[in-house]
Amino acid sequence: MTGPDHYSRAELLAQEACKRLGQGDEQGAAPWAALAQVHATLGHTAVTAVGADKNWHEWLEMTR
């Protein structure tokens, strides 16, 4: 997975956590939120370890 892939996965997992919170399922939301955090951290690590210049165009698309 690339950094942008991790970022995309983190967004999807965070959306699922929010959906469960909206349904009053706090305990069910926790694992989704934890996985979102892991992917966000891996995405951040990827861009700092490899450098944004390698896949900057993917990151640019993510922010639009």
mmCIF file of the N, C-alpha and C atoms, coordinates in Angstrom:
data_MODEL
# 
_entry.id   MODEL 
# 
loop_
_atom_site.group_PDB 
_atom_site.id 
_atom_site.type_symbol 
_atom_site.label_atom_id 
_atom_site.label_alt_id 
_atom_site.label_comp_id 
_atom_site.label_asym_id 
_atom_site.label_entity_id 
_atom_site.label_seq_id 
_atom_site.pdbx_PDB_ins_code 
_atom_site.Cartn_x 
_atom_site.Cartn_y 
_atom_site.Cartn_z 
_atom_site.occupancy 
_atom_site.B_iso_or_equiv 
_atom_site.pdbx_formal_charge 
_atom_site.auth_seq_id 
_atom_site.auth_comp_id 
_atom_site.auth_asym_id 
_atom_site.auth_atom_id 
_atom_site.pdbx_PDB_model_num 
ATOM 1   N N  . MET A 1 1  ? 0.837   -1.181 0.000  1.00 0.00 ? 1  MET A N  1 
ATOM 2   C CA . MET A 1 1  ? 0.000   0.000  0.000  1.00 0.00 ? 1  MET A CA 1 
ATOM 3   C C  . MET A 1 1  ? 0.877   1.239  0.000  1.00 0.00 ? 1  MET A C  1 
ATOM 4   N N  . THR A 1 2  ? 0.468   2.218  -0.765 1.00 0.00 ? 2  THR A N  1 
ATOM 5   C CA . THR A 1 2  ? 1.185   3.490  -0.761 1.00 0.00 ? 2  THR A CA 1 
ATOM 6   C C  . THR A 1 2  ? 0.614   4.391  0.328  1.00 0.00 ? 2  THR A C  1 
ATOM 7   N N  . GLY A 1 3  ? 1.290   5.500  0.567  1.00 0.00 ? 3  GLY A N  1 
ATOM 8   C CA . GLY A 1 3  ? 0.793   6.465  1.533  1.00 0.00 ? 3  GLY A CA 1 
ATOM 9   C C  . GLY A 1 3  ? -0.622  6.923  1.210  1.00 0.00 ? 3  GLY A C  1 
ATOM 10  N N  . PRO A 1 4  ? -0.896  7.325  -0.046 1.00 0.00 ? 4  PRO A N  1 
ATOM 11  C CA . PRO A 1 4  ? -2.255  7.723  -0.392 1.00 0.00 ? 4  PRO A CA 1 
ATOM 12  C C  . PRO A 1 4  ? -3.277  6.594  -0.215 1.00 0.00 ? 4  PRO A C  1 
ATOM 13  N N  . ASP A 1 5  ? -2.869  5.359  -0.461 1.00 0.00 ? 5  ASP A N  1 
ATOM 14  C CA . ASP A 1 5  ? -3.775  4.227  -0.231 1.00 0.00 ? 5  ASP A CA 1 
ATOM 15  C C  . ASP A 1 5  ? -4.154  4.128  1.245  1.00 0.00 ? 5  ASP A C  1 
ATOM 16  N N  . HIS A 1 6  ? -3.155  4.293  2.110  1.00 0.00 ? 6  HIS A N  1 
ATOM 17  C CA . HIS A 1 6  ? -3.427  4.256  3.546  1.00 0.00 ? 6  HIS A CA 1 
ATOM 18  C C  . HIS A 1 6  ? -4.357  5.406  3.949  1.00 0.00 ? 6  HIS A C  1 
ATOM 19  N N  . TYR A 1 7  ? -4.122  6.571  3.363  1.00 0.00 ? 7  TYR A N  1 
ATOM 20  C CA . TYR A 1 7  ? -4.950  7.733  3.671  1.00 0.00 ? 7  TYR A CA 1 
ATOM 21  C C  . TYR A 1 7  ? -6.402  7.480  3.262  1.00 0.00 ? 7  TYR A C  1 
ATOM 22  N N  . SER A 1 8  ? -6.593  6.930  2.076  1.00 0.00 ? 8  SER A N  1 
ATOM 23  C CA . SER A 1 8  ? -7.944  6.612  1.606  1.00 0.00 ? 8  SER A CA 1 
ATOM 24  C C  . SER A 1 8  ? -8.620  5.590  2.507  1.00 0.00 ? 8  SER A C  1 
ATOM 25  N N  . ARG A 1 9  ? -7.886  4.575  2.897  1.00 0.00 ? 9  ARG A N  1 
ATOM 26  C CA . ARG A 1 9  ? -8.436  3.553  3.783  1.00 0.00 ? 9  ARG A CA 1 
ATOM 27  C C  . ARG A 1 9  ? -8.812  4.162  5.125  1.00 0.00 ? 9  ARG A C  1 
ATOM 28  N N  . ALA A 1 10 ? -7.965  5.049  5.630  1.00 0.00 ? 10 ALA A N  1 
ATOM 29  C CA . ALA A 1 10 ? -8.252  5.710  6.911  1.00 0.00 ? 10 ALA A CA 1 
ATOM 30  C C  . ALA A 1 10 ? -9.549  6.507  6.826  1.00 0.00 ? 10 ALA A C  1 
ATOM 31  N N  . GLU A 1 11 ? -9.761  7.195  5.722  1.00 0.00 ? 11 GLU A N  1 
ATOM 32  C CA . GLU A 1 11 ? -10.999 7.968  5.551  1.00 0.00 ? 11 GLU A CA 1 
ATOM 33  C C  . GLU A 1 11 ? -12.220 7.061  5.569  1.00 0.00 ? 11 GLU A C  1 
ATOM 34  N N  . LEU A 1 12 ? -12.152 5.954  4.858  1.00 0.00 ? 12 LEU A N  1 
ATOM 35  C CA . LEU A 1 12 ? -13.288 5.023  4.810  1.00 0.00 ? 12 LEU A CA 1 
ATOM 36  C C  . LEU A 1 12 ? -13.577 4.428  6.189  1.00 0.00 ? 12 LEU A C  1 
ATOM 37  N N  . LEU A 1 13 ? -12.528 4.048  6.894  1.00 0.00 ? 13 LEU A N  1 
ATOM 38  C CA . LEU A 1 13 ? -12.705 3.462  8.221  1.00 0.00 ? 13 LEU A CA 1 
ATOM 39  C C  . LEU A 1 13 ? -13.253 4.496  9.202  1.00 0.00 ? 13 LEU A C  1 
ATOM 40  N N  . ALA A 1 14 ? -12.803 5.721  9.097  1.00 0.00 ? 14 ALA A N  1 
ATOM 41  C CA . ALA A 1 14 ? -13.311 6.781  9.977  1.00 0.00 ? 14 ALA A CA 1 
ATOM 42  C C  . ALA A 1 14 ? -14.782 7.060  9.688  1.00 0.00 ? 14 ALA A C  1 
ATOM 43  N N  . GLN A 1 15 ? -15.166 7.006  8.422  1.00 0.00 ? 15 GLN A N  1 
ATOM 44  C CA . GLN A 1 15 ? -16.582 7.191  8.070  1.00 0.00 ? 15 GLN A CA 1 
ATOM 45  C C  . GLN A 1 15 ? -17.438 6.089  8.690  1.00 0.00 ? 15 GLN A C  1 
ATOM 46  N N  . GLU A 1 16 ? -16.946 4.874  8.661  1.00 0.00 ? 16 GLU A N  1 
ATOM 47  C CA . GLU A 1 16 ? -17.680 3.762  9.259  1.00 0.00 ? 16 GLU A CA 1 
ATOM 48  C C  . GLU A 1 16 ? -17.803 3.951  10.769 1.00 0.00 ? 16 GLU A C  1 
ATOM 49  N N  . ALA A 1 17 ? -16.740 4.407  11.400 1.00 0.00 ? 17 ALA A N  1 
ATOM 50  C CA . ALA A 1 17 ? -16.787 4.668  12.845 1.00 0.00 ? 17 ALA A CA 1 
ATOM 51  C C  . ALA A 1 17 ? -17.824 5.741  13.151 1.00 0.00 ? 17 ALA A C  1 
ATOM 52  N N  . CYS A 1 18 ? -17.845 6.797  12.363 1.00 0.00 ? 18 CYS A N  1 
ATOM 53  C CA . CYS A 1 18 ? -18.823 7.879  12.574 1.00 0.00 ? 18 CYS A CA 1 
ATOM 54  C C  . CYS A 1 18 ? -20.247 7.383  12.363 1.00 0.00 ? 18 CYS A C  1 
ATOM 55  N N  . LYS A 1 19 ? -20.427 6.528  11.367 1.00 0.00 ? 19 LYS A N  1 
ATOM 56  C CA . LYS A 1 19 ? -21.757 5.979  11.119 1.00 0.00 ? 19 LYS A CA 1 
ATOM 57  C C  . LYS A 1 19 ? -22.238 5.183  12.327 1.00 0.00 ? 19 LYS A C  1 
ATOM 58  N N  . ARG A 1 20 ? -21.362 4.382  12.886 1.00 0.00 ? 20 ARG A N  1 
ATOM 59  C CA . ARG A 1 20 ? -21.732 3.580  14.060 1.00 0.00 ? 20 ARG A CA 1 
ATOM 60  C C  . ARG A 1 20 ? -21.989 4.459  15.280 1.00 0.00 ? 20 ARG A C  1 
ATOM 61  N N  . LEU A 1 21 ? -21.200 5.528  15.426 1.00 0.00 ? 21 LEU A N  1 
ATOM 62  C CA . LEU A 1 21 ? -21.452 6.456  16.526 1.00 0.00 ? 21 LEU A CA 1 
ATOM 63  C C  . LEU A 1 21 ? -22.821 7.111  16.370 1.00 0.00 ? 21 LEU A C  1 
ATOM 64  N N  . GLY A 1 22 ? -23.166 7.449  15.140 1.00 0.00 ? 22 GLY A N  1 
ATOM 65  C CA . GLY A 1 22 ? -24.465 8.053  14.865 1.00 0.00 ? 22 GLY A CA 1 
ATOM 66  C C  . GLY A 1 22 ? -25.625 7.130  15.174 1.00 0.00 ? 22 GLY A C  1 
ATOM 67  N N  . GLN A 1 23 ? -25.360 5.833  15.187 1.00 0.00 ? 23 GLN A N  1 
ATOM 68  C CA . GLN A 1 23 ? -26.386 4.846  15.507 1.00 0.00 ? 23 GLN A CA 1 
ATOM 69  C C  . GLN A 1 23 ? -26.366 4.479  16.987 1.00 0.00 ? 23 GLN A C  1 
ATOM 70  N N  . GLY A 1 24 ? -25.518 5.169  17.762 1.00 0.00 ? 24 GLY A N  1 
ATOM 71  C CA . GLY A 1 24 ? -25.433 4.905  19.195 1.00 0.00 ? 24 GLY A CA 1 
ATOM 72  C C  . GLY A 1 24 ? -24.605 3.689  19.554 1.00 0.00 ? 24 GLY A C  1 
ATOM 73  N N  . ASP A 1 25 ? -23.761 3.239  18.655 1.00 0.00 ? 25 ASP A N  1 
ATOM 74  C CA . ASP A 1 25 ? -22.950 2.045  18.894 1.00 0.00 ? 25 ASP A CA 1 
ATOM 75  C C  . ASP A 1 25 ? -21.504 2.439  19.174 1.00 0.00 ? 25 ASP A C  1 
ATOM 76  N N  . GLU A 1 26 ? -21.260 2.998  20.365 1.00 0.00 ? 26 GLU A N  1 
ATOM 77  C CA . GLU A 1 26 ? -19.923 3.465  20.714 1.00 0.00 ? 26 GLU A CA 1 
ATOM 78  C C  . GLU A 1 26 ? -18.896 2.342  20.737 1.00 0.00 ? 26 GLU A C  1 
ATOM 79  N N  . GLN A 1 27 ? -19.259 1.208  21.312 1.00 0.00 ? 27 GLN A N  1 
ATOM 80  C CA . GLN A 1 27 ? -18.311 0.087  21.374 1.00 0.00 ? 27 GLN A CA 1 
ATOM 81  C C  . GLN A 1 27 ? -18.011 -0.462 19.988 1.00 0.00 ? 27 GLN A C  1 
ATOM 82  N N  . GLY A 1 28 ? -19.001 -0.480 19.127 1.00 0.00 ? 28 GLY A N  1 
ATOM 83  C CA . GLY A 1 28 ? -18.780 -0.963 17.764 1.00 0.00 ? 28 GLY A CA 1 
ATOM 84  C C  . GLY A 1 28 ? -17.954 -0.003 16.930 1.00 0.00 ? 28 GLY A C  1 
ATOM 85  N N  . ALA A 1 29 ? -17.974 1.271  17.290 1.00 0.00 ? 29 ALA A N  1 
ATOM 86  C CA . ALA A 1 29 ? -17.213 2.275  16.543 1.00 0.00 ? 29 ALA A CA 1 
ATOM 87  C C  . ALA A 1 29 ? -15.731 2.240  16.883 1.00 0.00 ? 29 ALA A C  1 
ATOM 88  N N  . ALA A 1 30 ? -15.401 1.816  18.085 1.00 0.00 ? 30 ALA A N  1 
ATOM 89  C CA . ALA A 1 30 ? -14.009 1.868  18.557 1.00 0.00 ? 30 ALA A CA 1 
ATOM 90  C C  . ALA A 1 30 ? -13.023 1.101  17.668 1.00 0.00 ? 30 ALA A C  1 
ATOM 91  N N  . PRO A 1 31 ? -13.322 -0.142 17.262 1.00 0.00 ? 31 PRO A N  1 
ATOM 92  C CA . PRO A 1 31 ? -12.355 -0.844 16.400 1.00 0.00 ? 31 PRO A CA 1 
ATOM 93  C C  . PRO A 1 31 ? -12.159 -0.154 15.052 1.00 0.00 ? 31 PRO A C  1 
ATOM 94  N N  . TRP A 1 32 ? -13.236 0.402  14.509 1.00 0.00 ? 32 TRP A N  1 
ATOM 95  C CA . TRP A 1 32 ? -13.139 1.103  13.226 1.00 0.00 ? 32 TRP A CA 1 
ATOM 96  C C  . TRP A 1 32 ? -12.273 2.351  13.368 1.00 0.00 ? 32 TRP A C  1 
ATOM 97  N N  . ALA A 1 33 ? -12.474 3.075  14.477 1.00 0.00 ? 33 ALA A N  1 
ATOM 98  C CA . ALA A 1 33 ? -11.669 4.269  14.724 1.00 0.00 ? 33 ALA A CA 1 
ATOM 99  C C  . ALA A 1 33 ? -10.202 3.911  14.923 1.00 0.00 ? 33 ALA A C  1 
ATOM 100 N N  . ALA A 1 34 ? -9.946  2.813  15.619 1.00 0.00 ? 34 ALA A N  1 
ATOM 101 C CA . ALA A 1 34 ? -8.562  2.379  15.843 1.00 0.00 ? 34 ALA A CA 1 
ATOM 102 C C  . ALA A 1 34 ? -7.881  2.013  14.529 1.00 0.00 ? 34 ALA A C  1 
ATOM 103 N N  . LEU A 1 35 ? -8.589  1.301  13.675 1.00 0.00 ? 35 LEU A N  1 
ATOM 104 C CA . LEU A 1 35 ? -8.019  0.941  12.369 1.00 0.00 ? 35 LEU A CA 1 
ATOM 105 C C  . LEU A 1 35 ? -7.789  2.181  11.509 1.00 0.00 ? 35 LEU A C  1 
ATOM 106 N N  . ALA A 1 36 ? -8.700  3.139  11.599 1.00 0.00 ? 36 ALA A N  1 
ATOM 107 C CA . ALA A 1 36 ? -8.520  4.391  10.859 1.00 0.00 ? 36 ALA A CA 1 
ATOM 108 C C  . ALA A 1 36 ? -7.241  5.086  11.316 1.00 0.00 ? 36 ALA A C  1 
ATOM 109 N N  . GLN A 1 37 ? -7.017  5.097  12.618 1.00 0.00 ? 37 GLN A N  1 
ATOM 110 C CA . GLN A 1 37 ? -5.809  5.730  13.160 1.00 0.00 ? 37 GLN A CA 1 
ATOM 111 C C  . GLN A 1 37 ? -4.547  5.019  12.679 1.00 0.00 ? 37 GLN A C  1 
ATOM 112 N N  . VAL A 1 38 ? -4.587  3.696  12.645 1.00 0.00 ? 38 VAL A N  1 
ATOM 113 C CA . VAL A 1 38 ? -3.421  2.931  12.174 1.00 0.00 ? 38 VAL A CA 1 
ATOM 114 C C  . VAL A 1 38 ? -3.107  3.294  10.731 1.00 0.00 ? 38 VAL A C  1 
ATOM 115 N N  . HIS A 1 39 ? -4.123  3.318  9.879  1.00 0.00 ? 39 HIS A N  1 
ATOM 116 C CA . HIS A 1 39 ? -3.874  3.637  8.465  1.00 0.00 ? 39 HIS A CA 1 
ATOM 117 C C  . HIS A 1 39 ? -3.433  5.083  8.278  1.00 0.00 ? 39 HIS A C  1 
ATOM 118 N N  . ALA A 1 40 ? -3.987  5.995  9.066  1.00 0.00 ? 40 ALA A N  1 
ATOM 119 C CA . ALA A 1 40 ? -3.544  7.387  8.982  1.00 0.00 ? 40 ALA A CA 1 
ATOM 120 C C  . ALA A 1 40 ? -2.072  7.504  9.374  1.00 0.00 ? 40 ALA A C  1 
ATOM 121 N N  . THR A 1 41 ? -1.683  6.787  10.411 1.00 0.00 ? 41 THR A N  1 
ATOM 122 C CA . THR A 1 41 ? -0.288  6.802  10.857 1.00 0.00 ? 41 THR A CA 1 
ATOM 123 C C  . THR A 1 41 ? 0.627   6.194  9.806  1.00 0.00 ? 41 THR A C  1 
ATOM 124 N N  . LEU A 1 42 ? 0.203   5.089  9.206  1.00 0.00 ? 42 LEU A N  1 
ATOM 125 C CA . LEU A 1 42 ? 1.019   4.459  8.160  1.00 0.00 ? 42 LEU A CA 1 
ATOM 126 C C  . LEU A 1 42 ? 1.143   5.367  6.938  1.00 0.00 ? 42 LEU A C  1 
ATOM 127 N N  . GLY A 1 43 ? 0.067   6.057  6.596  1.00 0.00 ? 43 GLY A N  1 
ATOM 128 C CA . GLY A 1 43 ? 0.133   7.006  5.478  1.00 0.00 ? 43 GLY A CA 1 
ATOM 129 C C  . GLY A 1 43 ? 1.117   8.125  5.766  1.00 0.00 ? 43 GLY A C  1 
ATOM 130 N N  . HIS A 1 44 ? 1.065   8.646  6.975  1.00 0.00 ? 44 HIS A N  1 
ATOM 131 C CA . HIS A 1 44 ? 1.991   9.710  7.365  1.00 0.00 ? 44 HIS A CA 1 
ATOM 132 C C  . HIS A 1 44 ? 3.431   9.202  7.363  1.00 0.00 ? 44 HIS A C  1 
ATOM 133 N N  . THR A 1 45 ? 3.630   8.015  7.874  1.00 0.00 ? 45 THR A N  1 
ATOM 134 C CA . THR A 1 45 ? 4.971   7.416  7.898  1.00 0.00 ? 45 THR A CA 1 
ATOM 135 C C  . THR A 1 45 ? 5.498   7.216  6.489  1.00 0.00 ? 45 THR A C  1 
ATOM 136 N N  . ALA A 1 46 ? 4.639   6.757  5.595  1.00 0.00 ? 46 ALA A N  1 
ATOM 137 C CA . ALA A 1 46 ? 5.069   6.515  4.211  1.00 0.00 ? 46 ALA A CA 1 
ATOM 138 C C  . ALA A 1 46 ? 5.542   7.798  3.546  1.00 0.00 ? 46 ALA A C  1 
ATOM 139 N N  . VAL A 1 47 ? 4.794   8.862  3.717  1.00 0.00 ? 47 VAL A N  1 
ATOM 140 C CA . VAL A 1 47 ? 5.171   10.100 3.038  1.00 0.00 ? 47 VAL A CA 1 
ATOM 141 C C  . VAL A 1 47 ? 6.430   10.713 3.647  1.00 0.00 ? 47 VAL A C  1 
ATOM 142 N N  . THR A 1 48 ? 6.641   10.548 4.945  1.00 0.00 ? 48 THR A N  1 
ATOM 143 C CA . THR A 1 48 ? 7.862   11.098 5.537  1.00 0.00 ? 48 THR A CA 1 
ATOM 144 C C  . THR A 1 48 ? 9.071   10.203 5.277  1.00 0.00 ? 48 THR A C  1 
ATOM 145 N N  . ALA A 1 49 ? 8.872   8.905  5.198  1.00 0.00 ? 49 ALA A N  1 
ATOM 146 C CA . ALA A 1 49 ? 9.989   7.987  4.964  1.00 0.00 ? 49 ALA A CA 1 
ATOM 147 C C  . ALA A 1 49 ? 10.437  8.019  3.511  1.00 0.00 ? 49 ALA A C  1 
ATOM 148 N N  . VAL A 1 50 ? 9.489   7.996  2.603  1.00 0.00 ? 50 VAL A N  1 
ATOM 149 C CA . VAL A 1 50 ? 9.806   7.936  1.176  1.00 0.00 ? 50 VAL A CA 1 
ATOM 150 C C  . VAL A 1 50 ? 9.997   9.333  0.610  1.00 0.00 ? 50 VAL A C  1 
ATOM 151 N N  . GLY A 1 51 ? 9.238   10.266 1.128  1.00 0.00 ? 51 GLY A N  1 
ATOM 152 C CA . GLY A 1 51 ? 9.274   11.629 0.610  1.00 0.00 ? 51 GLY A CA 1 
ATOM 153 C C  . GLY A 1 51 ? 8.064   11.882 -0.263 1.00 0.00 ? 51 GLY A C  1 
ATOM 154 N N  . ALA A 1 52 ? 7.518   13.038 -0.131 1.00 0.00 ? 52 ALA A N  1 
ATOM 155 C CA . ALA A 1 52 ? 6.308   13.381 -0.875 1.00 0.00 ? 52 ALA A CA 1 
ATOM 156 C C  . ALA A 1 52 ? 6.569   13.489 -2.372 1.00 0.00 ? 52 ALA A C  1 
ATOM 157 N N  . ASP A 1 53 ? 7.819   13.727 -2.765 1.00 0.00 ? 53 ASP A N  1 
ATOM 158 C CA . ASP A 1 53 ? 8.102   13.925 -4.173 1.00 0.00 ? 53 ASP A CA 1 
ATOM 159 C C  . ASP A 1 53 ? 7.886   12.661 -4.999 1.00 0.00 ? 53 ASP A C  1 
ATOM 160 N N  . LYS A 1 54 ? 7.981   11.490 -4.379 1.00 0.00 ? 54 LYS A N  1 
ATOM 161 C CA . LYS A 1 54 ? 7.825   10.246 -5.139 1.00 0.00 ? 54 LYS A CA 1 
ATOM 162 C C  . LYS A 1 54 ? 6.389   10.054 -5.634 1.00 0.00 ? 54 LYS A C  1 
ATOM 163 N N  . ASN A 1 55 ? 5.405   10.384 -4.811 1.00 0.00 ? 55 ASN A N  1 
ATOM 164 C CA . ASN A 1 55 ? 4.014   10.217 -5.241 1.00 0.00 ? 55 ASN A CA 1 
ATOM 165 C C  . ASN A 1 55 ? 3.194   11.465 -4.912 1.00 0.00 ? 55 ASN A C  1 
ATOM 166 N N  . TRP A 1 56 ? 3.790   12.626 -5.164 1.00 0.00 ? 56 TRP A N  1 
ATOM 167 C CA . TRP A 1 56 ? 3.137   13.884 -4.836 1.00 0.00 ? 56 TRP A CA 1 
ATOM 168 C C  . TRP A 1 56 ? 1.840   14.067 -5.583 1.00 0.00 ? 56 TRP A C  1 
ATOM 169 N N  . HIS A 1 57 ? 1.763   13.574 -6.814 1.00 0.00 ? 57 HIS A N  1 
ATOM 170 C CA . HIS A 1 57 ? 0.534   13.752 -7.592 1.00 0.00 ? 57 HIS A CA 1 
ATOM 171 C C  . HIS A 1 57 ? -0.630  12.989 -6.972 1.00 0.00 ? 57 HIS A C  1 
ATOM 172 N N  . GLU A 1 58 ? -0.369  11.829 -6.361 1.00 0.00 ? 58 GLU A N  1 
ATOM 173 C CA . GLU A 1 58 ? -1.429  11.087 -5.675 1.00 0.00 ? 58 GLU A CA 1 
ATOM 174 C C  . GLU A 1 58 ? -1.907  11.852 -4.451 1.00 0.00 ? 58 GLU A C  1 
ATOM 175 N N  . TRP A 1 59 ? -0.964  12.437 -3.714 1.00 0.00 ? 59 TRP A N  1 
ATOM 176 C CA . TRP A 1 59 ? -1.346  13.213 -2.523 1.00 0.00 ? 59 TRP A CA 1 
ATOM 177 C C  . TRP A 1 59 ? -2.148  14.437 -2.924 1.00 0.00 ? 59 TRP A C  1 
ATOM 178 N N  . LEU A 1 60 ? -1.764  15.066 -4.032 1.00 0.00 ? 60 LEU A N  1 
ATOM 179 C CA . LEU A 1 60 ? -2.483  16.252 -4.494 1.00 0.00 ? 60 LEU A CA 1 
ATOM 180 C C  . LEU A 1 60 ? -3.935  15.896 -4.820 1.00 0.00 ? 60 LEU A C  1 
ATOM 181 N N  . GLU A 1 61 ? -4.136  14.771 -5.473 1.00 0.00 ? 61 GLU A N  1 
ATOM 182 C CA . GLU A 1 61 ? -5.492  14.323 -5.802 1.00 0.00 ? 61 GLU A CA 1 
ATOM 183 C C  . GLU A 1 61 ? -6.308  14.037 -4.548 1.00 0.00 ? 61 GLU A C  1 
ATOM 184 N N  . MET A 1 62 ? -5.665  13.574 -3.493 1.00 0.00 ? 62 MET A N  1 
ATOM 185 C CA . MET A 1 62 ? -6.364  13.239 -2.252 1.00 0.00 ? 62 MET A CA 1 
ATOM 186 C C  . MET A 1 62 ? -6.929  14.492 -1.585 1.00 0.00 ? 62 MET A C  1 
ATOM 187 N N  . THR A 1 63 ? -6.287  15.626 -1.793 1.00 0.00 ? 63 THR A N  1 
ATOM 188 C CA . THR A 1 63 ? -6.702  16.840 -1.113 1.00 0.00 ? 63 THR A CA 1 
ATOM 189 C C  . THR A 1 63 ? -7.740  17.634 -1.895 1.00 0.00 ? 63 THR A C  1 
ATOM 190 N N  . ARG A 1 64 ? -8.101  17.187 -3.044 1.00 0.00 ? 64 ARG A N  1 
ATOM 191 C CA . ARG A 1 64 ? -9.095  17.918 -3.854 1.00 0.00 ? 64 ARG A CA 1 
ATOM 192 C C  . ARG A 1 64 ? -10.482 17.484 -3.528 1.00 0.00 ? 64 ARG A C  1 
# 
